[in-house]
Amino acid sequence: MEEEARIQISSLPYDRTEKRKGYRNGTRTRTLKTTDGKLELKKPQIREFPFSTHVFEIFKNREGPQLSYS
């Protein structure tokens, strides 16, 4: 998810360029419940727009209706 955040912001940490789209604002802990148990994930926060990730979609397709996250 860290790499996805870098791609969405279009810049490396501490990089001051014209191409930068936003700034990081820490992380938020998310619990992903699967059939094998719970996973604690740190979801990056971006100040200017919501962070979106494919991680939850990948697990959703594999786990089916048993998957949930909060």
mmCIF file as Biopython writes it, N, C-alpha, C and O atoms, coordinates in Angstrom:
data_model
#
loop_
_atom_site.group_PDB
_atom_site.id
_atom_site.type_symbol
_atom_site.label_atom_id
_atom_site.label_alt_id
_atom_site.label_comp_id
_atom_site.label_asym_id
_atom_site.label_entity_id
_atom_site.label_seq_id
_atom_site.pdbx_PDB_ins_code
_atom_site.Cartn_x
_atom_site.Cartn_y
_atom_site.Cartn_z
_atom_site.occupancy
_atom_site.B_iso_or_equiv
_atom_site.auth_seq_id
_atom_site.auth_asym_id
_atom_site.pdbx_PDB_model_num
ATOM 1   N N  . MET A ? 1  ? 0.812   -1.177  0.000   1.0 0.0 1  A 1 
ATOM 2   C CA . MET A ? 1  ? 0.000   0.000   0.000   1.0 0.0 1  A 1 
ATOM 3   C C  . MET A ? 1  ? 0.869   1.259   0.000   1.0 0.0 1  A 1 
ATOM 4   O O  . MET A ? 1  ? 0.456   2.303   -0.507  1.0 0.0 1  A 1 
ATOM 5   N N  . GLU A ? 2  ? 2.061   1.158   0.565   1.0 0.0 2  A 1 
ATOM 6   C CA . GLU A ? 2  ? 2.971   2.301   0.564   1.0 0.0 2  A 1 
ATOM 7   C C  . GLU A ? 2  ? 3.328   2.702   -0.867  1.0 0.0 2  A 1 
ATOM 8   O O  . GLU A ? 2  ? 3.356   3.887   -1.200  1.0 0.0 2  A 1 
ATOM 9   N N  . GLU A ? 3  ? 3.597   1.716   -1.697  1.0 0.0 3  A 1 
ATOM 10  C CA . GLU A ? 3  ? 3.950   1.999   -3.089  1.0 0.0 3  A 1 
ATOM 11  C C  . GLU A ? 3  ? 2.755   2.603   -3.831  1.0 0.0 3  A 1 
ATOM 12  O O  . GLU A ? 3  ? 2.930   3.515   -4.639  1.0 0.0 3  A 1 
ATOM 13  N N  . GLU A ? 4  ? 1.556   2.111   -3.568  1.0 0.0 4  A 1 
ATOM 14  C CA . GLU A ? 4  ? 0.360   2.692   -4.185  1.0 0.0 4  A 1 
ATOM 15  C C  . GLU A ? 4  ? 0.188   4.155   -3.770  1.0 0.0 4  A 1 
ATOM 16  O O  . GLU A ? 4  ? -0.208  4.985   -4.589  1.0 0.0 4  A 1 
ATOM 17  N N  . ALA A ? 5  ? 0.478   4.473   -2.531  1.0 0.0 5  A 1 
ATOM 18  C CA . ALA A ? 5  ? 0.385   5.862   -2.066  1.0 0.0 5  A 1 
ATOM 19  C C  . ALA A ? 5  ? 1.396   6.734   -2.799  1.0 0.0 5  A 1 
ATOM 20  O O  . ALA A ? 5  ? 1.065   7.848   -3.204  1.0 0.0 5  A 1 
ATOM 21  N N  . ARG A ? 6  ? 2.626   6.248   -2.978  1.0 0.0 6  A 1 
ATOM 22  C CA . ARG A ? 6  ? 3.637   7.013   -3.705  1.0 0.0 6  A 1 
ATOM 23  C C  . ARG A ? 6  ? 3.206   7.274   -5.149  1.0 0.0 6  A 1 
ATOM 24  O O  . ARG A ? 6  ? 3.410   8.364   -5.684  1.0 0.0 6  A 1 
ATOM 25  N N  . ILE A ? 7  ? 2.612   6.261   -5.763  1.0 0.0 7  A 1 
ATOM 26  C CA . ILE A ? 7  ? 2.149   6.409   -7.143  1.0 0.0 7  A 1 
ATOM 27  C C  . ILE A ? 7  ? 1.015   7.428   -7.224  1.0 0.0 7  A 1 
ATOM 28  O O  . ILE A ? 7  ? 0.998   8.261   -8.129  1.0 0.0 7  A 1 
ATOM 29  N N  . GLN A ? 8  ? 0.071   7.370   -6.291  1.0 0.0 8  A 1 
ATOM 30  C CA . GLN A ? 8  ? -1.052  8.303   -6.311  1.0 0.0 8  A 1 
ATOM 31  C C  . GLN A ? 8  ? -0.608  9.739   -6.062  1.0 0.0 8  A 1 
ATOM 32  O O  . GLN A ? 8  ? -1.165  10.669  -6.645  1.0 0.0 8  A 1 
ATOM 33  N N  . ILE A ? 9  ? 0.389   9.929   -5.202  1.0 0.0 9  A 1 
ATOM 34  C CA . ILE A ? 9  ? 0.902   11.269  -4.915  1.0 0.0 9  A 1 
ATOM 35  C C  . ILE A ? 9  ? 1.823   11.752  -6.040  1.0 0.0 9  A 1 
ATOM 36  O O  . ILE A ? 9  ? 2.004   12.956  -6.226  1.0 0.0 9  A 1 
ATOM 37  N N  . SER A ? 10 ? 2.393   10.824  -6.776  1.0 0.0 10 A 1 
ATOM 38  C CA . SER A ? 10 ? 3.336   11.113  -7.871  1.0 0.0 10 A 1 
ATOM 39  C C  . SER A ? 10 ? 4.635   11.736  -7.383  1.0 0.0 10 A 1 
ATOM 40  O O  . SER A ? 10 ? 5.221   12.579  -8.062  1.0 0.0 10 A 1 
ATOM 41  N N  . SER A ? 11 ? 5.079   11.321  -6.211  1.0 0.0 11 A 1 
ATOM 42  C CA . SER A ? 11 ? 6.316   11.870  -5.676  1.0 0.0 11 A 1 
ATOM 43  C C  . SER A ? 11 ? 6.849   10.988  -4.547  1.0 0.0 11 A 1 
ATOM 44  O O  . SER A ? 11 ? 6.094   10.277  -3.884  1.0 0.0 11 A 1 
ATOM 45  N N  . LEU A ? 12 ? 8.149   11.050  -4.347  1.0 0.0 12 A 1 
ATOM 46  C CA . LEU A ? 12 ? 8.771   10.362  -3.224  1.0 0.0 12 A 1 
ATOM 47  C C  . LEU A ? 12 ? 8.634   11.215  -1.961  1.0 0.0 12 A 1 
ATOM 48  O O  . LEU A ? 12 ? 8.389   12.417  -2.064  1.0 0.0 12 A 1 
ATOM 49  N N  . PRO A ? 13 ? 8.787   10.624  -0.776  1.0 0.0 13 A 1 
ATOM 50  C CA . PRO A ? 13 ? 8.748   11.428  0.448   1.0 0.0 13 A 1 
ATOM 51  C C  . PRO A ? 13 ? 9.789   12.549  0.417   1.0 0.0 13 A 1 
ATOM 52  O O  . PRO A ? 13 ? 10.909  12.347  -0.052  1.0 0.0 13 A 1 
ATOM 53  N N  . TYR A ? 14 ? 9.424   13.708  0.907   1.0 0.0 14 A 1 
ATOM 54  C CA . TYR A ? 14 ? 10.285  14.887  0.993   1.0 0.0 14 A 1 
ATOM 55  C C  . TYR A ? 14 ? 10.688  15.462  -0.361  1.0 0.0 14 A 1 
ATOM 56  O O  . TYR A ? 14 ? 11.549  16.339  -0.431  1.0 0.0 14 A 1 
ATOM 57  N N  . ASP A ? 15 ? 10.080  14.980  -1.422  1.0 0.0 15 A 1 
ATOM 58  C CA . ASP A ? 15 ? 10.357  15.474  -2.764  1.0 0.0 15 A 1 
ATOM 59  C C  . ASP A ? 15 ? 9.485   16.700  -3.029  1.0 0.0 15 A 1 
ATOM 60  O O  . ASP A ? 15 ? 8.262   16.613  -2.928  1.0 0.0 15 A 1 
ATOM 61  N N  . ARG A ? 16 ? 10.084  17.827  -3.362  1.0 0.0 16 A 1 
ATOM 62  C CA . ARG A ? 16 ? 9.339   19.055  -3.637  1.0 0.0 16 A 1 
ATOM 63  C C  . ARG A ? 16 ? 9.395   19.349  -5.130  1.0 0.0 16 A 1 
ATOM 64  O O  . ARG A ? 16 ? 10.301  20.030  -5.610  1.0 0.0 16 A 1 
ATOM 65  N N  . THR A ? 17 ? 8.412   18.824  -5.853  1.0 0.0 17 A 1 
ATOM 66  C CA . THR A ? 17 ? 8.386   19.005  -7.300  1.0 0.0 17 A 1 
ATOM 67  C C  . THR A ? 17 ? 7.006   19.492  -7.732  1.0 0.0 17 A 1 
ATOM 68  O O  . THR A ? 17 ? 6.045   19.446  -6.965  1.0 0.0 17 A 1 
ATOM 69  N N  . GLU A ? 18 ? 6.930   19.953  -8.957  1.0 0.0 18 A 1 
ATOM 70  C CA . GLU A ? 18 ? 5.664   20.423  -9.536  1.0 0.0 18 A 1 
ATOM 71  C C  . GLU A ? 18 ? 4.694   19.276  -9.781  1.0 0.0 18 A 1 
ATOM 72  O O  . GLU A ? 18 ? 3.483   19.493  -9.812  1.0 0.0 18 A 1 
ATOM 73  N N  . LYS A ? 19 ? 5.201   18.063  -9.955  1.0 0.0 19 A 1 
ATOM 74  C CA . LYS A ? 19 ? 4.332   16.929  -10.271 1.0 0.0 19 A 1 
ATOM 75  C C  . LYS A ? 19 ? 3.612   16.357  -9.049  1.0 0.0 19 A 1 
ATOM 76  O O  . LYS A ? 19 ? 2.703   15.541  -9.200  1.0 0.0 19 A 1 
ATOM 77  N N  . ARG A ? 20 ? 4.005   16.772  -7.843  1.0 0.0 20 A 1 
ATOM 78  C CA . ARG A ? 20 ? 3.380   16.263  -6.614  1.0 0.0 20 A 1 
ATOM 79  C C  . ARG A ? 20 ? 1.902   16.616  -6.578  1.0 0.0 20 A 1 
ATOM 80  O O  . ARG A ? 20 ? 1.531   17.770  -6.796  1.0 0.0 20 A 1 
ATOM 81  N N  . LYS A ? 21 ? 1.043   15.611  -6.298  1.0 0.0 21 A 1 
ATOM 82  C CA . LYS A ? 21 ? -0.407  15.810  -6.266  1.0 0.0 21 A 1 
ATOM 83  C C  . LYS A ? 21 ? -0.955  15.937  -4.852  1.0 0.0 21 A 1 
ATOM 84  O O  . LYS A ? 21 ? -2.080  16.401  -4.667  1.0 0.0 21 A 1 
ATOM 85  N N  . GLY A ? 22 ? -0.192  15.540  -3.868  1.0 0.0 22 A 1 
ATOM 86  C CA . GLY A ? 22 ? -0.684  15.590  -2.496  1.0 0.0 22 A 1 
ATOM 87  C C  . GLY A ? 22 ? 0.411   15.292  -1.502  1.0 0.0 22 A 1 
ATOM 88  O O  . GLY A ? 22 ? 1.563   15.061  -1.869  1.0 0.0 22 A 1 
ATOM 89  N N  . TYR A ? 23 ? 0.028   15.301  -0.215  1.0 0.0 23 A 1 
ATOM 90  C CA . TYR A ? 23 ? 0.969   15.045  0.872   1.0 0.0 23 A 1 
ATOM 91  C C  . TYR A ? 23 ? 0.427   13.953  1.779   1.0 0.0 23 A 1 
ATOM 92  O O  . TYR A ? 23 ? -0.778  13.869  2.016   1.0 0.0 23 A 1 
ATOM 93  N N  . ARG A ? 24 ? 1.328   13.117  2.285   1.0 0.0 24 A 1 
ATOM 94  C CA . ARG A ? 24 ? 0.950   12.048  3.215   1.0 0.0 24 A 1 
ATOM 95  C C  . ARG A ? 24 ? 0.503   12.635  4.538   1.0 0.0 24 A 1 
ATOM 96  O O  . ARG A ? 24 ? 0.971   13.696  4.951   1.0 0.0 24 A 1 
ATOM 97  N N  . ASN A ? 25 ? -0.400  11.942  5.191   1.0 0.0 25 A 1 
ATOM 98  C CA . ASN A ? 25 ? -0.904  12.383  6.485   1.0 0.0 25 A 1 
ATOM 99  C C  . ASN A ? 25 ? -0.956  11.181  7.436   1.0 0.0 25 A 1 
ATOM 100 O O  . ASN A ? 25 ? -1.963  10.957  8.108   1.0 0.0 25 A 1 
ATOM 101 N N  . GLY A ? 26 ? 0.139   10.408  7.487   1.0 0.0 26 A 1 
ATOM 102 C CA . GLY A ? 26 ? 0.207   9.256   8.394   1.0 0.0 26 A 1 
ATOM 103 C C  . GLY A ? 26 ? -0.523  8.035   7.859   1.0 0.0 26 A 1 
ATOM 104 O O  . GLY A ? 26 ? -0.753  7.901   6.657   1.0 0.0 26 A 1 
ATOM 105 N N  . THR A ? 27 ? -0.881  7.148   8.779   1.0 0.0 27 A 1 
ATOM 106 C CA . THR A ? 27 ? -1.587  5.916   8.415   1.0 0.0 27 A 1 
ATOM 107 C C  . THR A ? 27 ? -2.770  5.714   9.350   1.0 0.0 27 A 1 
ATOM 108 O O  . THR A ? 27 ? -2.878  6.346   10.401  1.0 0.0 27 A 1 
ATOM 109 N N  . ARG A ? 28 ? -3.643  4.825   8.939   1.0 0.0 28 A 1 
ATOM 110 C CA . ARG A ? 28 ? -4.795  4.442   9.747   1.0 0.0 28 A 1 
ATOM 111 C C  . ARG A ? 28 ? -4.837  2.917   9.779   1.0 0.0 28 A 1 
ATOM 112 O O  . ARG A ? 28 ? -4.738  2.268   8.738   1.0 0.0 28 A 1 
ATOM 113 N N  . THR A ? 29 ? -4.979  2.361   10.947  1.0 0.0 29 A 1 
ATOM 114 C CA . THR A ? 29 ? -5.006  0.907   11.084  1.0 0.0 29 A 1 
ATOM 115 C C  . THR A ? 29 ? -6.356  0.364   10.644  1.0 0.0 29 A 1 
ATOM 116 O O  . THR A ? 29 ? -7.407  0.856   11.055  1.0 0.0 29 A 1 
ATOM 117 N N  . ARG A ? 30 ? -6.306  -0.654  9.807   1.0 0.0 30 A 1 
ATOM 118 C CA . ARG A ? 30 ? -7.504  -1.333  9.332   1.0 0.0 30 A 1 
ATOM 119 C C  . ARG A ? 30 ? -7.370  -2.817  9.622   1.0 0.0 30 A 1 
ATOM 120 O O  . ARG A ? 30 ? -6.290  -3.389  9.474   1.0 0.0 30 A 1 
ATOM 121 N N  . THR A ? 31 ? -8.460  -3.437  10.032  1.0 0.0 31 A 1 
ATOM 122 C CA . THR A ? 31 ? -8.465  -4.872  10.292  1.0 0.0 31 A 1 
ATOM 123 C C  . THR A ? 31 ? -9.148  -5.566  9.133   1.0 0.0 31 A 1 
ATOM 124 O O  . THR A ? 31 ? -10.295 -5.261  8.804   1.0 0.0 31 A 1 
ATOM 125 N N  . LEU A ? 32 ? -8.450  -6.492  8.518   1.0 0.0 32 A 1 
ATOM 126 C CA . LEU A ? 32 ? -8.988  -7.267  7.413   1.0 0.0 32 A 1 
ATOM 127 C C  . LEU A ? 32 ? -9.290  -8.664  7.949   1.0 0.0 32 A 1 
ATOM 128 O O  . LEU A ? 32 ? -8.381  -9.392  8.349   1.0 0.0 32 A 1 
ATOM 129 N N  . LYS A ? 33 ? -10.561 -9.031  7.954   1.0 0.0 33 A 1 
ATOM 130 C CA . LYS A ? 33 ? -10.961 -10.344 8.456   1.0 0.0 33 A 1 
ATOM 131 C C  . LYS A ? 33 ? -11.097 -11.308 7.282   1.0 0.0 33 A 1 
ATOM 132 O O  . LYS A ? 33 ? -11.858 -11.066 6.346   1.0 0.0 33 A 1 
ATOM 133 N N  . THR A ? 34 ? -10.353 -12.396 7.349   1.0 0.0 34 A 1 
ATOM 134 C CA . THR A ? 34 ? -10.396 -13.409 6.304   1.0 0.0 34 A 1 
ATOM 135 C C  . THR A ? 34 ? -10.808 -14.739 6.927   1.0 0.0 34 A 1 
ATOM 136 O O  . THR A ? 34 ? -10.984 -14.840 8.142   1.0 0.0 34 A 1 
ATOM 137 N N  . THR A ? 35 ? -10.955 -15.733 6.102   1.0 0.0 35 A 1 
ATOM 138 C CA . THR A ? 35 ? -11.297 -17.063 6.608   1.0 0.0 35 A 1 
ATOM 139 C C  . THR A ? 35 ? -10.157 -17.653 7.432   1.0 0.0 35 A 1 
ATOM 140 O O  . THR A ? 35 ? -10.386 -18.546 8.247   1.0 0.0 35 A 1 
ATOM 141 N N  . ASP A ? 36 ? -8.941  -17.171 7.232   1.0 0.0 36 A 1 
ATOM 142 C CA . ASP A ? 36 ? -7.776  -17.646 7.976   1.0 0.0 36 A 1 
ATOM 143 C C  . ASP A ? 36 ? -7.491  -16.835 9.232   1.0 0.0 36 A 1 
ATOM 144 O O  . ASP A ? 36 ? -6.593  -17.188 9.996   1.0 0.0 36 A 1 
ATOM 145 N N  . GLY A ? 37 ? -8.229  -15.761 9.461   1.0 0.0 37 A 1 
ATOM 146 C CA . GLY A ? 37 ? -8.006  -14.932 10.641  1.0 0.0 37 A 1 
ATOM 147 C C  . GLY A ? 37 ? -7.981  -13.452 10.298  1.0 0.0 37 A 1 
ATOM 148 O O  . GLY A ? 37 ? -8.367  -13.049 9.201   1.0 0.0 37 A 1 
ATOM 149 N N  . LYS A ? 38 ? -7.523  -12.650 11.248  1.0 0.0 38 A 1 
ATOM 150 C CA . LYS A ? 38 ? -7.496  -11.197 11.077  1.0 0.0 38 A 1 
ATOM 151 C C  . LYS A ? 38 ? -6.101  -10.713 10.702  1.0 0.0 38 A 1 
ATOM 152 O O  . LYS A ? 38 ? -5.094  -11.240 11.176  1.0 0.0 38 A 1 
ATOM 153 N N  . LEU A ? 39 ? -6.064  -9.706  9.849   1.0 0.0 39 A 1 
ATOM 154 C CA . LEU A ? 39 ? -4.815  -9.040  9.482   1.0 0.0 39 A 1 
ATOM 155 C C  . LEU A ? 39 ? -4.925  -7.575  9.862   1.0 0.0 39 A 1 
ATOM 156 O O  . LEU A ? 39 ? -5.931  -6.931  9.562   1.0 0.0 39 A 1 
ATOM 157 N N  . GLU A ? 40 ? -3.907  -7.040  10.516  1.0 0.0 40 A 1 
ATOM 158 C CA . GLU A ? 40 ? -3.860  -5.615  10.843  1.0 0.0 40 A 1 
ATOM 159 C C  . GLU A ? 40 ? -3.055  -4.918  9.750   1.0 0.0 40 A 1 
ATOM 160 O O  . GLU A ? 40 ? -1.868  -5.199  9.580   1.0 0.0 40 A 1 
ATOM 161 N N  . LEU A ? 41 ? -3.684  -4.020  9.016   1.0 0.0 41 A 1 
ATOM 162 C CA . LEU A ? 41 ? -3.029  -3.306  7.930   1.0 0.0 41 A 1 
ATOM 163 C C  . LEU A ? 41 ? -2.963  -1.822  8.240   1.0 0.0 41 A 1 
ATOM 164 O O  . LEU A ? 41 ? -3.875  -1.272  8.858   1.0 0.0 41 A 1 
ATOM 165 N N  . LYS A ? 42 ? -1.893  -1.173  7.815   1.0 0.0 42 A 1 
ATOM 166 C CA . LYS A ? 42 ? -1.764  0.271   7.986   1.0 0.0 42 A 1 
ATOM 167 C C  . LYS A ? 42 ? -2.055  0.926   6.641   1.0 0.0 42 A 1 
ATOM 168 O O  . LYS A ? 42 ? -1.242  0.868   5.718   1.0 0.0 42 A 1 
ATOM 169 N N  . LYS A ? 43 ? -3.218  1.547   6.546   1.0 0.0 43 A 1 
ATOM 170 C CA . LYS A ? 43 ? -3.662  2.187   5.322   1.0 0.0 43 A 1 
ATOM 171 C C  . LYS A ? 43 ? -3.156  3.632   5.302   1.0 0.0 43 A 1 
ATOM 172 O O  . LYS A ? 43 ? -3.466  4.399   6.213   1.0 0.0 43 A 1 
ATOM 173 N N  . PRO A ? 44 ? -2.384  4.017   4.278   1.0 0.0 44 A 1 
ATOM 174 C CA . PRO A ? 44 ? -1.872  5.387   4.207   1.0 0.0 44 A 1 
ATOM 175 C C  . PRO A ? 44 ? -2.994  6.412   4.075   1.0 0.0 44 A 1 
ATOM 176 O O  . PRO A ? 44 ? -4.033  6.136   3.476   1.0 0.0 44 A 1 
ATOM 177 N N  . GLN A ? 45 ? -2.775  7.589   4.635   1.0 0.0 45 A 1 
ATOM 178 C CA . GLN A ? 45 ? -3.703  8.711   4.504   1.0 0.0 45 A 1 
ATOM 179 C C  . GLN A ? 45 ? -3.046  9.765   3.627   1.0 0.0 45 A 1 
ATOM 180 O O  . GLN A ? 45 ? -1.844  10.009  3.724   1.0 0.0 45 A 1 
ATOM 181 N N  . ILE A ? 46 ? -3.848  10.388  2.770   1.0 0.0 46 A 1 
ATOM 182 C CA . ILE A ? 46 ? -3.384  11.472  1.913   1.0 0.0 46 A 1 
ATOM 183 C C  . ILE A ? 46 ? -4.282  12.670  2.189   1.0 0.0 46 A 1 
ATOM 184 O O  . ILE A ? 46 ? -5.504  12.530  2.207   1.0 0.0 46 A 1 
ATOM 185 N N  . ARG A ? 47 ? -3.704  13.832  2.400   1.0 0.0 47 A 1 
ATOM 186 C CA . ARG A ? 47 ? -4.478  15.018  2.787   1.0 0.0 47 A 1 
ATOM 187 C C  . ARG A ? 47 ? -5.450  15.492  1.717   1.0 0.0 47 A 1 
ATOM 188 O O  . ARG A ? 47 ? -6.594  15.819  2.032   1.0 0.0 47 A 1 
ATOM 189 N N  . GLU A ? 48 ? -5.026  15.535  0.472   1.0 0.0 48 A 1 
ATOM 190 C CA . GLU A ? 48 ? -5.799  16.183  -0.578  1.0 0.0 48 A 1 
ATOM 191 C C  . GLU A ? 48 ? -6.919  15.332  -1.178  1.0 0.0 48 A 1 
ATOM 192 O O  . GLU A ? 48 ? -7.865  15.881  -1.743  1.0 0.0 48 A 1 
ATOM 193 N N  . PHE A ? 49 ? -6.834  14.018  -1.069  1.0 0.0 49 A 1 
ATOM 194 C CA . PHE A ? 49 ? -7.849  13.139  -1.653  1.0 0.0 49 A 1 
ATOM 195 C C  . PHE A ? 49 ? -7.810  11.784  -0.950  1.0 0.0 49 A 1 
ATOM 196 O O  . PHE A ? 49 ? -6.800  11.440  -0.336  1.0 0.0 49 A 1 
ATOM 197 N N  . PRO A ? 50 ? -8.890  11.014  -1.028  1.0 0.0 50 A 1 
ATOM 198 C CA . PRO A ? 50 ? -8.898  9.709   -0.358  1.0 0.0 50 A 1 
ATOM 199 C C  . PRO A ? 50 ? -7.946  8.714   -1.021  1.0 0.0 50 A 1 
ATOM 200 O O  . PRO A ? 50 ? -7.846  8.663   -2.247  1.0 0.0 50 A 1 
ATOM 201 N N  . PHE A ? 51 ? -7.264  7.944   -0.219  1.0 0.0 51 A 1 
ATOM 202 C CA . PHE A ? 51 ? -6.370  6.893   -0.711  1.0 0.0 51 A 1 
ATOM 203 C C  . PHE A ? 51 ? -7.208  5.699   -1.136  1.0 0.0 51 A 1 
ATOM 204 O O  . PHE A ? 51 ? -8.100  5.267   -0.406  1.0 0.0 51 A 1 
ATOM 205 N N  . SER A ? 52 ? -6.923  5.167   -2.313  1.0 0.0 52 A 1 
ATOM 206 C CA . SER A ? 52 ? -7.614  3.955   -2.751  1.0 0.0 52 A 1 
ATOM 207 C C  . SER A ? 52 ? -6.573  2.872   -3.003  1.0 0.0 52 A 1 
ATOM 208 O O  . SER A ? 52 ? -5.462  3.149   -3.454  1.0 0.0 52 A 1 
ATOM 209 N N  . THR A ? 53 ? -6.954  1.643   -2.704  1.0 0.0 53 A 1 
ATOM 210 C CA . THR A ? 53 ? -6.022  0.523   -2.837  1.0 0.0 53 A 1 
ATOM 211 C C  . THR A ? 53 ? -6.711  -0.671  -3.475  1.0 0.0 53 A 1 
ATOM 212 O O  . THR A ? 53 ? -7.928  -0.836  -3.386  1.0 0.0 53 A 1 
ATOM 213 N N  . HIS A ? 54 ? -5.899  -1.500  -4.120  1.0 0.0 54 A 1 
ATOM 214 C CA . HIS A ? 54 ? -6.401  -2.720  -4.729  1.0 0.0 54 A 1 
ATOM 215 C C  . HIS A ? 54 ? -6.286  -3.909  -3.780  1.0 0.0 54 A 1 
ATOM 216 O O  . HIS A ? 54 ? -6.769  -4.997  -4.094  1.0 0.0 54 A 1 
ATOM 217 N N  . VAL A ? 55 ? -5.662  -3.717  -2.641  1.0 0.0 55 A 1 
ATOM 218 C CA . VAL A ? 55 ? -5.439  -4.806  -1.688  1.0 0.0 55 A 1 
ATOM 219 C C  . VAL A ? 55 ? -6.766  -5.420  -1.251  1.0 0.0 55 A 1 
ATOM 220 O O  . VAL A ? 55 ? -6.917  -6.642  -1.251  1.0 0.0 55 A 1 
ATOM 221 N N  . PHE A ? 56 ? -7.720  -4.580  -0.882  1.0 0.0 56 A 1 
ATOM 222 C CA . PHE A ? 56 ? -9.002  -5.102  -0.412  1.0 0.0 56 A 1 
ATOM 223 C C  . PHE A ? 56 ? -9.752  -5.824  -1.524  1.0 0.0 56 A 1 
ATOM 224 O O  . PHE A ? 56 ? -10.425 -6.825  -1.276  1.0 0.0 56 A 1 
ATOM 225 N N  . GLU A ? 57 ? -9.641  -5.323  -2.736  1.0 0.0 57 A 1 
ATOM 226 C CA . GLU A ? 57 ? -10.301 -5.974  -3.870  1.0 0.0 57 A 1 
ATOM 227 C C  . GLU A ? 57 ? -9.696  -7.341  -4.173  1.0 0.0 57 A 1 
ATOM 228 O O  . GLU A ? 57 ? -10.416 -8.283  -4.506  1.0 0.0 57 A 1 
ATOM 229 N N  . ILE A ? 58 ? -8.373  -7.447  -4.057  1.0 0.0 58 A 1 
ATOM 230 C CA . ILE A ? 58 ? -7.703  -8.730  -4.304  1.0 0.0 58 A 1 
ATOM 231 C C  . ILE A ? 58 ? -8.192  -9.778  -3.306  1.0 0.0 58 A 1 
ATOM 232 O O  . ILE A ? 58 ? -8.526  -10.897 -3.696  1.0 0.0 58 A 1 
ATOM 233 N N  . PHE A ? 59 ? -8.235  -9.419  -2.015  1.0 0.0 59 A 1 
ATOM 234 C CA . PHE A ? 59 ? -8.694  -10.358 -1.004  1.0 0.0 59 A 1 
ATOM 235 C C  . PHE A ? 59 ? -10.181 -10.657 -1.155  1.0 0.0 59 A 1 
ATOM 236 O O  . PHE A ? 59 ? -10.617 -11.778 -0.893  1.0 0.0 59 A 1 
ATOM 237 N N  . LYS A ? 60 ? -10.954 -9.672  -1.573  1.0 0.0 60 A 1 
ATOM 238 C CA . LYS A ? 60 ? -12.390 -9.870  -1.755  1.0 0.0 60 A 1 
ATOM 239 C C  . LYS A ? 60 ? -12.649 -10.940 -2.817  1.0 0.0 60 A 1 
ATOM 240 O O  . LYS A ? 60 ? -13.531 -11.784 -2.657  1.0 0.0 60 A 1 
ATOM 241 N N  . ASN A ? 61 ? -11.878 -10.897 -3.896  1.0 0.0 61 A 1 
ATOM 242 C CA . ASN A ? 61 ? -12.038 -11.873 -4.963  1.0 0.0 61 A 1 
ATOM 243 C C  . ASN A ? 61 ? -11.606 -13.272 -4.526  1.0 0.0 61 A 1 
ATOM 244 O O  . ASN A ? 61 ? -12.190 -14.261 -4.969  1.0 0.0 61 A 1 
ATOM 245 N N  . ARG A ? 62 ? -10.608 -13.369 -3.676  1.0 0.0 62 A 1 
ATOM 246 C CA . ARG A ? 62 ? -10.111 -14.669 -3.221  1.0 0.0 62 A 1 
ATOM 247 C C  . ARG A ? 62 ? -10.982 -15.271 -2.130  1.0 0.0 62 A 1 
ATOM 248 O O  . ARG A ? 62 ? -11.231 -16.476 -2.125  1.0 0.0 62 A 1 
ATOM 249 N N  . GLU A ? 63 ? -11.447 -14.430 -1.201  1.0 0.0 63 A 1 
ATOM 250 C CA . GLU A ? 63 ? -12.138 -14.918 -0.012  1.0 0.0 63 A 1 
ATOM 251 C C  . GLU A ? 63 ? -13.648 -15.037 -0.203  1.0 0.0 63 A 1 
ATOM 252 O O  . GLU A ? 63 ? -14.302 -15.805 0.503   1.0 0.0 63 A 1 
ATOM 253 N N  . GLY A ? 64 ? -14.195 -14.301 -1.131  1.0 0.0 64 A 1 
ATOM 254 C CA . GLY A ? 64 ? -15.642 -14.347 -1.326  1.0 0.0 64 A 1 
ATOM 255 C C  . GLY A ? 64 ? -16.385 -13.579 -0.252  1.0 0.0 64 A 1 
ATOM 256 O O  . GLY A ? 64 ? -15.857 -12.598 0.271   1.0 0.0 64 A 1 
ATOM 257 N N  . PRO A ? 65 ? -17.595 -13.994 0.095   1.0 0.0 65 A 1 
ATOM 258 C CA . PRO A ? 65 ? -18.423 -13.235 1.036   1.0 0.0 65 A 1 
ATOM 259 C C  . PRO A ? 65 ? -17.946 -13.246 2.481   1.0 0.0 65 A 1 
ATOM 260 O O  . PRO A ? 65 ? -18.489 -12.505 3.300   1.0 0.0 65 A 1 
ATOM 261 N N  . GLN A ? 66 ? -16.947 -14.063 2.827   1.0 0.0 66 A 1 
ATOM 262 C CA . GLN A ? 66 ? -16.463 -14.129 4.211   1.0 0.0 66 A 1 
ATOM 263 C C  . GLN A ? 66 ? -15.579 -12.938 4.570   1.0 0.0 66 A 1 
ATOM 264 O O  . GLN A ? 66 ? -15.303 -12.714 5.749   1.0 0.0 66 A 1 
ATOM 265 N N  . LEU A ? 67 ? -15.136 -12.179 3.589   1.0 0.0 67 A 1 
ATOM 266 C CA . LEU A ? 67 ? -14.205 -11.080 3.825   1.0 0.0 67 A 1 
ATOM 267 C C  . LEU A ? 67 ? -14.927 -9.831  4.312   1.0 0.0 67 A 1 
ATOM 268 O O  . LEU A ? 67 ? -15.996 -9.488  3.807   1.0 0.0 67 A 1 
ATOM 269 N N  . SER A ? 68 ? -14.343 -9.158  5.289   1.0 0.0 68 A 1 
ATOM 270 C CA . SER A ? 68 ? -14.828 -7.841  5.700   1.0 0.0 68 A 1 
ATOM 271 C C  . SER A ? 68 ? -13.669 -7.068  6.274   1.0 0.0 68 A 1 
ATOM 272 O O  . SER A ? 68 ? -12.701 -7.662  6.749   1.0 0.0 68 A 1 
ATOM 273 N N  . TYR A ? 69 ? -13.749 -5.745  6.237   1.0 0.0 69 A 1 
ATOM 274 C CA . TYR A ? 69 ? -12.719 -4.922  6.856   1.0 0.0 69 A 1 
ATOM 275 C C  . TYR A ? 69 ? -13.362 -3.736  7.534   1.0 0.0 69 A 1 
ATOM 276 O O  . TYR A ? 69 ? -14.426 -3.267  7.130   1.0 0.0 69 A 1 
ATOM 277 N N  . SER A ? 70 ? -12.696 -3.256  8.575   1.0 0.0 70 A 1 
ATOM 278 C CA . SER A ? 70 ? -13.200 -2.101  9.314   1.0 0.0 70 A 1 
ATOM 279 C C  . SER A ? 70 ? -12.078 -1.185  9.691   1.0 0.0 70 A 1 
ATOM 280 O O  . SER A ? 70 ? -12.308 -0.153  10.321  1.0 0.0 70 A 1 
#
